[in-house]
Amino acid sequence: MGKKVTVVGAGFYGSTTAQRLAEYDVFDTVVITDIVEGKPAGLALDLNQSRAVEGFETKVVGVTTGPNGEGYEAIEGSDVVVITAGLPRKPGMSRMDLLETNAKIVRQVAENVAKYAPNAVVIVVSNPLDEMTALAQLATQFPRNRVLGQAGMLDTARFTNFVAEALDVPVKSVKTLTLGSHGDTMVPVPSQSTVNGKPLRDAMPAEQIEELVVKTRNGGAEVVALLKTGSAYYAPSAAAARMARAVAEDSGAVMPVCAWVDGEYGISGVYLGVEAEIGAEGVKRVVETDLDADELASLKEAAEAVRAKQADVASM
């Protein structure tokens, strides 16, 4: 049996994720679904016609789904399901403003995933991210290691990019890390960040690091404000696709993701942005990173903030 991945939602985020997954050429099939009649089939047709140019064999299938689960049989046997469904932010909106609307959408999707792809690893990218990841796990009733969220990969990539631009150095020479929530209690980790292997704190003053931390925290809002008609999708889709690939290849890659934390850092019983080893069963283990006292305090603060909201989604 070849590998199969499904992307739920054919908006900019979903379609770009499907394109990246197809071009990796590590899956036999990429399924893209949407509630808009014909849109996923049109995208699939277009993507399949790019195969000869880009040189990949992965087959893309597009399926329209209905409110009562129509069409979801196409996702059967998926190894990975990426849930991008839900409304994007508009200028001035916080991720939390989407909570109620997207909770209904994500619950319905998750229930259909559980029915038709009961062995899949689920990667959630719908906002508000930490809450929707918790909701997807509740709705699927999957083991917690098989439901994770994409946030830390994206936030870390933003932090890395801002540092590289500020210092005018190659992106590959910079290593950063961002943990915590995908929102106001995001925790960039300067103590674990380096430039050419040397501590970030030796490369720039503390005030400048703090400016870049704030810029990272507001990275998504800045894109939304400029686009005016939607939210970011190039960087987010790159992050989600890399996570899906790590699952498909059982790579054991260590990535910052939204994962269930059960004792690590002295925190238990909550989905939170941490580093984790990713493989065929989703999260193999949470990797505890050395944090300084301030960073650890911030991570615990983030855990309590998302814990309260995650309790709210259980009834949605």
ZAMARGU-4260 file (C-alpha; in steps of 0.2 Angstrom, whole numbers, plus 5000, padded with zeros to 4 digits):
<rodrens>
0) 5000/5000/5000 | 5007/5017/4995 | 5006/5032/5007 | 4990/5043/5006 | 4988/5060/5013
5) 4972/5071/5014 | 4971/5090/5015 | 4954/5096/5021 | 4950/5113/5015 | 4955/5119/4997
10) 4958/5138/5001 | 4975/5146/4999 | 4982/5136/5014 | 4975/5119/5009 | 4979/5121/4990
15) 4997/5126/4994 | 4999/5112/5006 | 4993/5100/4994 | 5005/5106/4980 | 5020/5105/4992
20) 5015/5087/4997 | 5012/5082/4979 | 5029/5089/4974 | 5038/5080/4987 | 5034/5064/4978
25) 5034/5053/4994 | 5015/5050/4993 | 5006/5039/4981 | 4990/5050/4983 | 4986/5067/4989
30) 4967/5070/4992 | 4961/5088/4993 | 4943/5091/4999 | 4932/5106/5001 | 4913/5111/5003
35) 4914/5122/4987 | 4907/5112/4973 | 4920/5108/4960 | 4934/5118/4968 | 4945/5103/4974
40) 4942/5094/4958 | 4948/5109/4948 | 4963/5111/4959 | 4967/5092/4957 | 4966/5093/4938
45) 4978/5108/4938 | 4990/5100/4950 | 4991/5084/4940 | 4994/5093/4924 | 5010/5101/4933
50) 5017/5083/4936 | 5026/5082/4919 | 5034/5099/4922 | 5039/5097/4940 | 5043/5078/4938
55) 5033/5070/4952 | 5021/5055/4951 | 5010/5058/4966 | 4992/5058/4960 | 4981/5072/4966
60) 4962/5069/4969 | 4949/5082/4972 | 4933/5079/4981 | 4918/5090/4986 | 4911/5085/5003
65) 4894/5088/5010 | 4887/5093/5027 | 4882/5075/5031 | 4899/5068/5027 | 4896/5065/5009
70) 4912/5063/4999 | 4923/5058/5014 | 4924/5040/5009 | 4938/5047/4997 | 4949/5049/5012
75) 4949/5031/5017 | 4966/5024/5021 | 4974/5041/5023 | 4990/5040/5033 | 4990/5058/5037
80) 4975/5071/5037 | 4979/5089/5037 | 4964/5100/5043 | 4965/5117/5036 | 4946/5120/5036
85) 4939/5135/5044 | 4938/5154/5041 | 4954/5164/5040 | 4957/5180/5050 | 4952/5197/5043
90) 4962/5213/5048 | 4959/5217/5066 | 4953/5200/5071 | 4962/5189/5084 | 4964/5171/5081
95) 4952/5169/5096 | 4939/5178/5087 | 4937/5163/5076 | 4934/5151/5090 | 4915/5147/5089
100) 4914/5147/5070 | 4929/5136/5067 | 4925/5125/5082 | 4909/5119/5073 | 4918/5116/5056
105) 4933/5107/5064 | 4922/5096/5075 | 4912/5090/5060 | 4928/5087/5050 | 4936/5077/5064
110) 4921/5066/5066 | 4922/5061/5048 | 4940/5059/5049 | 4937/5047/5063 | 4924/5037/5053
115) 4934/5036/5037 | 4952/5037/5041 | 4953/5029/5059 | 4972/5026/5058 | 4977/5043/5052
120) 4989/5055/5061 | 4979/5072/5061 | 4988/5088/5059 | 4977/5103/5064 | 4981/5120/5057
125) 4964/5129/5059 | 4964/5144/5071 | 4964/5146/5085 | 4977/5133/5084 | 4979/5126/5101
130) 4961/5125/5105 | 4956/5117/5088 | 4970/5104/5091 | 4962/5100/5108 | 4945/5099/5100
135) 4950/5088/5085 | 4957/5075/5098 | 4941/5076/5108 | 4930/5074/5092 | 4941/5060/5084
140) 4944/5051/5101 | 4961/5046/5094 | 4976/5043/5105 | 4983/5060/5109 | 5000/5057/5101
145) 4990/5055/5084 | 4983/5072/5085 | 4995/5087/5084 | 4995/5105/5078 | 5005/5116/5067
150) 5011/5132/5075 | 5029/5131/5082 | 5036/5126/5065 | 5029/5142/5058 | 5032/5154/5072
155) 5050/5147/5073 | 5052/5150/5054 | 5046/5168/5056 | 5058/5171/5071 | 5073/5164/5061
160) 5068/5175/5046 | 5067/5191/5056 | 5084/5187/5064 | 5092/5183/5048 | 5085/5199/5040
165) 5091/5210/5055 | 5109/5203/5054 | 5109/5202/5035 | 5115/5184/5036 | 5110/5168/5027
170) 5094/5160/5034 | 5103/5144/5036 | 5115/5151/5048 | 5102/5155/5060 | 5093/5143/5072
175) 5079/5149/5083 | 5065/5141/5093 | 5047/5146/5097 | 5036/5137/5110 | 5020/5141/5120
180) 5004/5145/5111 | 5000/5151/5094 | 4995/5168/5100 | 4997/5181/5113 | 5007/5168/5125
185) 5019/5163/5112 | 5036/5160/5119 | 5051/5163/5108 | 5067/5155/5116 | 5082/5166/5114
190) 5092/5155/5125 | 5091/5141/5112 | 5094/5153/5097 | 5110/5154/5088 | 5119/5163/5073
195) 5133/5153/5065 | 5133/5142/5081 | 5135/5156/5093 | 5122/5162/5105 | 5110/5175/5098
200) 5112/5185/5114 | 5130/5188/5108 | 5125/5193/5090 | 5112/5207/5095 | 5107/5217/5110
205) 5093/5211/5122 | 5082/5226/5116 | 5083/5221/5098 | 5080/5202/5102 | 5064/5208/5112
210) 5058/5218/5096 | 5060/5203/5085 | 5051/5192/5098 | 5036/5204/5097 | 5037/5205/5078
215) 5037/5186/5078 | 5022/5186/5090 | 5013/5198/5078 | 5019/5189/5062 | 5003/5182/5056
220) 4993/5198/5060 | 5006/5208/5050 | 5002/5197/5035 | 4983/5198/5037 | 4984/5217/5038
225) 4994/5219/5022 | 4984/5206/5012 | 4967/5212/5019 | 4958/5197/5011 | 4965/5182/5020
230) 4979/5176/5031 | 4996/5169/5028 | 4998/5153/5018 | 5015/5151/5010 | 5025/5149/5026
235) 5011/5140/5036 | 5009/5127/5022 | 5028/5124/5021 | 5027/5120/5040 | 5012/5108/5039
240) 5019/5099/5024 | 5035/5096/5033 | 5026/5089/5047 | 5016/5077/5036 | 5032/5072/5027
245) 5040/5067/5044 | 5025/5056/5048 | 5025/5048/5031 | 5043/5044/5032 | 5043/5040/5050
250) 5059/5051/5051 | 5060/5055/5070 | 5063/5073/5066 | 5062/5084/5081 | 5051/5099/5077
255) 5041/5112/5087 | 5023/5107/5086 | 5007/5108/5097 | 5007/5092/5106 | 4999/5084/5122
260) 5010/5088/5137 | 5010/5076/5151 | 5023/5080/5164 | 5036/5088/5154 | 5042/5105/5160
265) 5031/5102/5176 | 5016/5104/5165 | 5002/5091/5162 | 4986/5089/5154 | 4986/5102/5140
270) 4990/5104/5121 | 5005/5116/5120 | 5019/5121/5108 | 5034/5111/5113 | 5048/5102/5103
275) 5043/5084/5099 | 5050/5069/5089 | 5038/5065/5074 | 5036/5049/5066 | 5023/5037/5059
280) 5012/5037/5075 | 5013/5056/5076 | 5022/5062/5092 | 5034/5049/5097 | 5039/5059/5112
285) 5040/5077/5119 | 5058/5083/5119 | 5062/5094/5134 | 5073/5109/5129 | 5084/5118/5141
290) 5075/5134/5145 | 5081/5149/5156 | 5070/5153/5171 | 5060/5167/5162 | 5057/5156/5147
295) 5050/5142/5158 | 5039/5154/5168 | 5032/5160/5151 | 5029/5142/5145 | 5019/5138/5161
300) 5009/5154/5159 | 5005/5149/5141 | 5000/5132/5147 | 4987/5140/5159 | 4981/5152/5146
305) 4977/5138/5133 | 4971/5126/5146 | 4956/5138/5151 | 4952/5140/5132 | 4954/5121/5128
310) 4941/5117/5142 | 4929/5129/5134 | 4930/5120/5117 | 4925/5103/5124 | 4907/5109/5125
315) 4907/5116/5107
</rodrens>
